[in-house]
């Protein structure tokens, strides 16, 4: 296997994500909009799935690895919907990225 123990790097990526999003999201969970929560949950689940899939193949558990791989067909569309609704439901401050006219 070319990337043994890749799951360790996936867990490190999750830790870095927590640090990066702490000031703008995690420190203000109570004030965040539902769209941001949906996106955060699906993005975190995606990273956890990546770590679990990498861990399972590293341990030689092919059946579990394949089952987890099938979960991506559910998780990625959920992640995409969460990513798309964030700017739409967050108001004009974020919509500037989707328009050509300044607000």
C-alpha positions in Angstrom: 0.0 0.0 0.0 1.5 3.3 -1.0 0.1 5.4 1.9 0.3 3.3 5.1 -1.1 5.0 8.1 -2.7 7.7 6.0 -5.5 7.7 8.5 -3.2 9.5 10.9 -2.8 12.4 8.4 -6.6 12.4 8.0 -7.0 12.9 11.8 -4.3 15.6 11.7 -6.4 17.3 9.0 -9.4 17.3 11.3 -7.4 18.8 14.1 -6.1 21.5 11.8 -9.7 22.2 10.6 -10.8 22.6 14.2 -8.0 25.1 14.8 -8.7 27.0 11.5 -12.4 27.3 12.1 -12.3 28.0 15.8 -12.5 31.8 15.7 -15.2 32.1 13.1 -17.4 29.1 13.8 -16.6 26.7 16.7 -16.2 29.5 19.3 -19.6 30.9 18.3 -21.7 27.7 17.8 -24.8 29.2 19.4 -25.0 32.2 17.0 -24.2 30.3 13.8 -27.0 29.7 11.3 -28.4 26.3 10.6 -26.9 26.3 7.1 -23.4 26.5 8.6 -24.2 23.7 11.0 -25.4 21.5 8.2 -22.2 22.2 6.2 -20.0 21.7 9.3 -21.6 18.4 10.2 -21.4 17.0 6.6 -17.8 18.2 6.1 -16.7 16.7 9.4 -18.5 13.4 8.6 -16.7 13.4 5.2 -13.3 13.8 6.9 -14.1 11.2 9.5 -15.2 8.8 6.7 -11.9 9.4 4.9 -10.0 8.5 8.1 -12.2 5.5 8.8 -11.8 4.2 5.3 -8.1 4.6 5.3 -7.8 3.0 8.7 -9.9 0.0 7.7 -7.8 -0.8 4.6 -4.6 -0.3 6.6 -5.9 -3.0 9.0 -6.8 -5.3 6.1 -10.5 -5.0 6.6 -11.5 -4.9 3.0 -15.2 -5.4 3.5 -15.5 -2.5 5.9 -13.4 -0.4 3.6 -15.8 -1.1 0.7 -18.9 -0.5 2.9 -17.5 2.9 4.0 -16.7 3.7 0.4 -20.4 3.2 -0.5 -21.3 5.8 2.2 -19.6 8.4 0.1 -22.5 8.3 -2.4 -24.8 9.6 0.4 -22.4 11.9 2.1 -21.0 13.8 -0.8 -24.4 15.0 -2.1 -25.3 16.0 1.5 -22.0 17.9 1.7 -22.6 19.7 -1.6 -26.1 20.8 -0.6 -24.7 22.1 2.7 -22.0 24.0 0.9 -24.5 25.5 -1.6 -27.0 26.6 1.0 -24.5 28.4 3.2 -24.1 31.5 1.0 -27.8 31.4 0.0 -29.1 31.4 3.6 -26.4 33.6 5.0 -27.5 36.8 3.4 -25.9 39.5 1.2 -22.6 39.4 3.0 -21.7 36.1 1.4 -23.8 36.5 -1.7 -21.2 38.9 -3.1 -19.2 36.0 -4.2 -22.1 34.8 -6.3 -22.9 38.1 -8.0 -21.1 40.5 -10.3 -22.6 43.5 -8.6 -21.1 44.8 -5.4 -23.4 45.1 -2.4 
